[in-house]
Amino acid sequence: MIDFSRVTFQYPGAANPALQTIDWYAPSGSFTVVTGPSGSGKSTLARCINGLIPHFHGGKFGGTVTINGHDTRDYSTSNLSRHAGFVAQDPESQTVTDRVEDEIAFGLENLGLSRAEIRLRVEETLDLLRLSELRRRRIETLSGGERQRVVIAAAMAMRPSALVLDEPTSQLDPAGAEEVIAILERMNDELGTTIVLVEHRLNRVLGAADRLLILDSHGQLVADGTIQDSLGLLPSPPPLVCVARDLNWCPVPVTVRQARAFVQPSAELRNLETPERRSDNRPKTVELDRVSFRYDHEPVLRSITTAFHPGSVTALMGRNGSGKTTLLKLLNGLLKPSGGRVRVDGESIERRSTADLAQEIAYLPQNATAMLFNETIEAELQFTLRCRKRTGDTHAVLDQLGLAQLAQRNPLDLAGGEKMRAALAAVLVGEPRILLLDEPTRGVDCALKQTLGNLFRSLASQGMTVILATHDVDLVAEFADRMLLLGDGELVADGTPREIMPGSLTFAPQINRVFGGNLLTGEDVRSAFPNLRPDHS
Amino acid sequence: MKTPANPVCWSAWGLAVALVTISTRNPLYLVLALIATTIVYLTRVSDSPDSATWRLVVRIGAVVAVVSVLFNLLTAHAGEDVLFHLPHAIPIVGGIITFNALLYGVSTAVSIVTLIIAAATFGSMVDRATLLRAVPYPLSSAGVAAIIGLSFFPQMIFAFHEVRDAQASRGFKVRSIRDVAPLVVPTLFLGLEHAFNLAEAMESRGFGASIAPPRRGTWFLPVGVVMMLAAISLTIGGQVGLALGAGAIGLLSTGYGLFGYRGSRVTYRPTRWTVSDLVVLGVALISGCSFAAAVVVAPASVEWSSFPRLIAPPFSPWLGLACVLLIAPALVGGATN
């Protein structure tokens, strides 16, 4: 089906190869998850399958890749589209047309099929991905999950025997992500489509897949085998796998369902003591007083009243489009409320500009590329200091983020995770007291996620107010001390993760689904079951 | 759901507006065309996220137009109808300020604004997919490139907002013209990133795949284009008879080259034609051809300059009517976006 033989690839102008002598075979009907640290060549590997590499990207390509017996060097990507469909990360930049139906028909028109055939396939595909209700909708009016489904539909309509996806869920809320994975599982089960899924959030996907491919940071293959075979070589396994290993469960469960079989149903619920609710007379750095916001006459936020305290890490959660980003932008004046008042240190920020508020408030936007422009990371930090009219220790900040070695590199040449850290360093320099982050862990590997989580905690312990918008349930469970749940512009829940997450249908971490009670993280399990301490060496 | 607007008729209308505005400097015709185009824009373009960005483009265009009028007025220093003097000591703007320069600037500005409004109307009226389908097969690659170009404007404006927000959050304020790098560099990068992703997605979806063995007669299109170019140069050289012959051959083979293939790339839904679409198409052809003919046959009727002395611009009722006809899409109704 998909056959890699001694594949080596180096991007044009790159110092090191992105992939090194990869030998890999994906049998027909298999579901392979490809993982590895950021910059390990996962996306590169995915792009080799349909010939985007080497045809589209250029560079030095060695070895052979064949799909259904077609050597990718001999066929253009567009001609290989019949064999391998491709879905990339960002659903927004992958749609060519304006309407759902047209988007699905686009590839079929390109293949030169007859109108009757096109109509039939569009119809079938709409049903396969349950899109028939949306068929005439304009694509920009769809949610992220729906959009990604449209992109998958467009690829599937061409009836490829393989579907390659490069982190298709990284921008989606938990429900949207689960929807996409469920669809992949169904296509694999029922249609026998070979699936190659590049992903570093493994907790949701391991149950659906049957093979796991691990790459290391040099682009070499570390493991290629069944899930159980490869699992042991994962550099940073998902929390459930870690816990299962600690508890010596064998075979290691990778889904909630499998793990539940190990937990005695009779076992009483273990609850950790919840610390007493903090009194609310702590100082408040940021306050929202009946804040509402409308966009084009549509309410986005409705009368939100809350406050944020120094020394805390607060997570804003909620489905895509629930108003998380809007709320962050109201806090640093990028948006002005249509009603109510935002106060920083007790004073209304109504008359203060964003640039002025930047003295105290740092804001990391979703897309780090939106702010980087200097020749070096160091210069990027100096620029912020000049803007804030501050002096500050750039080296300390770079050290804190593990960027000291890269200080003289051009930020725009860096891989995703490094670029994101560079942007974070650029907003952190100059000692702001409030840090706002918009989905800081999207597209970030597990190791870096831990580093960031620890950083947020340590910043908070130095008295900073950290507020982040995120979809990442595990990050919140482990590092946040408070979570606000937004739904349709209203504050639906406000409390510690341990108060809100247990039992939640969408926001409960896998650990909680297995162990119940109010256990959320591996650490919780270890303290609740001290007698089950691991004896692994 | 409303049916999408007919891309062929809107393309014809857009081309007609473009032809009128670039073929004449005569302010009478230009103002008529501006009024007609503006009425079409106001009556036909409804609220949609796309048209919101196009509205911004129109606003920017208006600002550019006003600035260009002022710039022309203050720097031209030519013409006989002097309004007032500015002291010569002032660099660049010092000297005579003339009514001629003002009028010249205004007529240029009117043509720019008309073109932008027509582009905005077209951009917000026509679905990208329907437009793509209307492009004849041999030109489909070029068509897709053009359509992506069409989405470039809204895309860049979106990226620019994102960048401006990100930099303001670092405390950045624009103080001088040298401060543009923090805004421009990331905007270009985001635009590039987006274009790259889109190109990858299209390639992966079989765009440009060879779908049938090459057909015979692929040389019709290039021959047609060469013949038409020959016809143009012959016209300029005064060989009208030869030019007509070459032009006819050119048109025929281009037409065959473009439309003779239709069978090889089928579209999901054929372009639908209503009576009002046909009316708009007809009117656009009349307006466009009138001005094209005027340029070739009676150049004096469309030429006009405010320098060195002001003269009343000539006015032919036929050409005036051709400008007014551009209002047709506002009157006949039909599909909207």
Chai-1 contact restraints between the chains, C-beta under 6 A:
chainA,res_idxA,chainB,res_idxB,connection_type,confidence,min_distance_angstrom,max_distance_angstrom,comment,restraint_id
A,N50,B,S204,contact,1.0,0.0,6.0,A-B,restraint_1
A,L52,B,E200,contact,1.0,0.0,6.0,A-B,restraint_2
A,F56,B,E203,contact,1.0,0.0,6.0,A-B,restraint_3
A,T77,B,E203,contact,1.0,0.0,6.0,A-B,restraint_4
A,S78,B,E203,contact,1.0,0.0,6.0,A-B,restraint_5
A,S78,B,G206,contact,1.0,0.0,6.0,A-B,restraint_6
A,S78,B,F207,contact,1.0,0.0,6.0,A-B,restraint_7
A,S78,B,G208,contact,1.0,0.0,6.0,A-B,restraint_8
A,S78,B,A209,contact,1.0,0.0,6.0,A-B,restraint_9
A,N79,B,A209,contact,1.0,0.0,6.0,A-B,restraint_10
A,S81,B,S204,contact,1.0,0.0,6.0,A-B,restraint_11
A,S81,B,R205,contact,1.0,0.0,6.0,A-B,restraint_12
A,S81,B,G206,contact,1.0,0.0,6.0,A-B,restraint_13
A,F86,B,S204,contact,1.0,0.0,6.0,A-B,restraint_14
A,S93,B,H194,contact,1.0,0.0,6.0,A-B,restraint_15
A,S93,B,N197,contact,1.0,0.0,6.0,A-B,restraint_16
A,S93,B,L198,contact,1.0,0.0,6.0,A-B,restraint_17
A,Q94,B,A201,contact,1.0,0.0,6.0,A-B,restraint_18
A,V96,B,M202,contact,1.0,0.0,6.0,A-B,restraint_19
A,T97,B,R128,contact,1.0,0.0,6.0,A-B,restraint_20
A,T97,B,A129,contact,1.0,0.0,6.0,A-B,restraint_21
A,D98,B,D127,contact,1.0,0.0,6.0,A-B,restraint_22
A,D98,B,R128,contact,1.0,0.0,6.0,A-B,restraint_23
A,D102,B,A129,contact,1.0,0.0,6.0,A-B,restraint_24
A,A105,B,Y268,contact,1.0,0.0,6.0,A-B,restraint_25
A,G107,B,R205,contact,1.0,0.0,6.0,A-B,restraint_26
A,G107,B,G206,contact,1.0,0.0,6.0,A-B,restraint_27
A,E109,B,T267,contact,1.0,0.0,6.0,A-B,restraint_28
A,N110,B,G206,contact,1.0,0.0,6.0,A-B,restraint_29
A,N110,B,F207,contact,1.0,0.0,6.0,A-B,restraint_30
A,N110,B,A209,contact,1.0,0.0,6.0,A-B,restraint_31
A,L111,B,G206,contact,1.0,0.0,6.0,A-B,restraint_32
A,G112,B,I211,contact,1.0,0.0,6.0,A-B,restraint_33
A,G112,B,A212,contact,1.0,0.0,6.0,A-B,restraint_34
A,G112,B,R265,contact,1.0,0.0,6.0,A-B,restraint_35
A,S114,B,V266,contact,1.0,0.0,6.0,A-B,restraint_36
A,R115,B,V266,contact,1.0,0.0,6.0,A-B,restraint_37
A,I118,B,Y268,contact,1.0,0.0,6.0,A-B,restraint_38
A,R136,B,M1,contact,1.0,0.0,6.0,A-B,restraint_39
A,E140,B,P49,contact,1.0,0.0,6.0,A-B,restraint_40
A,N332,B,S169,contact,1.0,0.0,6.0,A-B,restraint_41
A,L334,B,D165,contact,1.0,0.0,6.0,A-B,restraint_42
A,T354,B,A168,contact,1.0,0.0,6.0,A-B,restraint_43
A,T354,B,S169,contact,1.0,0.0,6.0,A-B,restraint_44
A,A355,B,A168,contact,1.0,0.0,6.0,A-B,restraint_45
A,A355,B,G171,contact,1.0,0.0,6.0,A-B,restraint_46
A,A355,B,K173,contact,1.0,0.0,6.0,A-B,restraint_47
A,A358,B,S169,contact,1.0,0.0,6.0,A-B,restraint_48
A,A358,B,R170,contact,1.0,0.0,6.0,A-B,restraint_49
A,A358,B,G171,contact,1.0,0.0,6.0,A-B,restraint_50
A,Y363,B,S169,contact,1.0,0.0,6.0,A-B,restraint_51
A,P365,B,A166,contact,1.0,0.0,6.0,A-B,restraint_52
A,T369,B,F189,contact,1.0,0.0,6.0,A-B,restraint_53
A,T369,B,L190,contact,1.0,0.0,6.0,A-B,restraint_54
A,A370,B,E162,contact,1.0,0.0,6.0,A-B,restraint_55
A,A370,B,V163,contact,1.0,0.0,6.0,A-B,restraint_56
A,A370,B,A166,contact,1.0,0.0,6.0,A-B,restraint_57
A,A370,B,P186,contact,1.0,0.0,6.0,A-B,restraint_58
A,M371,B,A166,contact,1.0,0.0,6.0,A-B,restraint_59
A,F373,B,A181,contact,1.0,0.0,6.0,A-B,restraint_60
A,F373,B,P182,contact,1.0,0.0,6.0,A-B,restraint_61
A,F373,B,V185,contact,1.0,0.0,6.0,A-B,restraint_62
A,F373,B,P186,contact,1.0,0.0,6.0,A-B,restraint_63
A,T384,B,R170,contact,1.0,0.0,6.0,A-B,restraint_64
A,C387,B,R170,contact,1.0,0.0,6.0,A-B,restraint_65
A,C387,B,G171,contact,1.0,0.0,6.0,A-B,restraint_66
A,C387,B,F172,contact,1.0,0.0,6.0,A-B,restraint_67
A,R388,B,G171,contact,1.0,0.0,6.0,A-B,restraint_68
